[in-house]
Amino acid sequence: MLILSIVLVGYACRQNHKAVLGKYSAVNYKNTRDTIYLMEHNRYIRKVYNQNGKLILKMNALWEHNDRELTLYSFFST
């Protein structure tokens, strides 16, 4: 289990006709761009791009939260 803090950016965004509840984007990564979209029904989509912009990982898994933490399940599996 990996726990990350994120800032929720809105409830009105859309991606592939599913509501995006929040987005996490890593900053200061030199070789990759890592982005996580929190979706409805406690699902998340993680996309990792290399420095040339090529998608090198796309995965879907479950997330949950309580009043202090966000838990992303299966974070390192594909």
SULRA-V570786 format. One record per pair of residues at least 12 apart in sequence whose ideal C-beta (glycine too) atoms are under 10 Angstrom apart, sorted by sequence separation. I is the first residue (numbers start at 1). GAP is how many residues later the second one is. D is the distance in whole Angstrom. If there is no record, write none. Layout:
i->{I	I}
gap->{GAP	GAP}
d->{D	D}
This chain:
i->{8	9	10	23	24	25	34	35	36	46	47	61	62	63	8	9	10	23	24	34	35	45	46	61	8	9	22	23	24	33	34	35	45	46	60	61	7	8	9	22	23	33	34	44	45	46	59	6	7	8	9	21	22	32	33	44	45	59	61	6	7	20	21	22	32	33	43	44	59	61	6	7	20	21	32	33	43	44	59	5	6	18	19	20	21	29	31	32	42	43	44	57	59	4	19	20	21	24	29	31	33	42	43	58	16	18	19	21	30	39	41	42	57	4	15	18	19	21	22	23	24	26	29	33	42	16	18	21	33	34	36	37	42	13	15	20	32	39	18	20	32	36	38	44	46	18	36	38	44	46	9	16	44	46	6	8	15	44	46	42	44	4	6	38	46	36	38	36	36	22	21	22	24	22	24	6	8	4	6	3	8	1	5	5	6	3	4	5	3	4	6	3	4	1	2	3	4	2	3	1	2	1	2	4	1	2	3	1	2	1	2}
gap->{12	12	12	12	12	12	12	12	12	12	12	12	12	12	13	13	13	13	13	13	13	13	13	13	14	14	14	14	14	14	14	14	14	14	14	14	15	15	15	15	15	15	15	15	15	15	15	16	16	16	16	16	16	16	16	16	16	16	16	17	17	17	17	17	17	17	17	17	17	17	18	18	18	18	18	18	18	18	18	19	19	19	19	19	19	19	19	19	19	19	19	19	19	20	20	20	20	20	20	20	20	20	20	20	21	21	21	21	21	21	21	21	21	22	22	22	22	22	22	22	22	22	22	22	22	23	23	23	23	23	23	23	23	24	24	24	24	24	25	25	25	25	25	26	26	27	27	27	28	28	29	29	29	29	30	30	30	30	30	31	31	32	32	32	32	34	34	36	39	41	42	43	46	48	48	57	57	59	59	62	62	63	63	64	64	65	65	65	66	66	66	67	67	68	68	68	68	69	69	70	70	71	71	71	72	72	72	73	73	74	74}
d->{10	9	8	7	4	10	7	5	10	7	8	5	7	9	7	6	8	7	8	8	8	7	5	4	4	5	9	6	8	8	5	8	7	8	9	7	7	8	9	8	7	7	8	9	6	7	7	6	8	9	9	8	4	5	5	7	9	9	8	8	8	5	4	9	6	8	6	6	9	10	4	10	7	7	6	8	7	7	7	9	9	9	10	6	7	9	7	7	10	6	5	10	5	6	7	8	10	9	10	5	8	5	7	9	10	5	5	9	8	8	9	6	7	10	6	6	9	10	9	10	9	9	9	10	6	9	9	9	10	8	10	10	9	9	8	10	7	9	8	9	9	10	6	9	8	9	9	9	6	9	10	9	9	7	7	7	8	10	10	9	9	8	7	8	10	10	9	7	9	10	9	10	9	9	9	10	10	9	9	10	9	10	10	8	6	9	9	7	5	6	9	7	9	10	10	6	6	8	8	6	5	8	8	8	6	9	10	9	4	8	8}
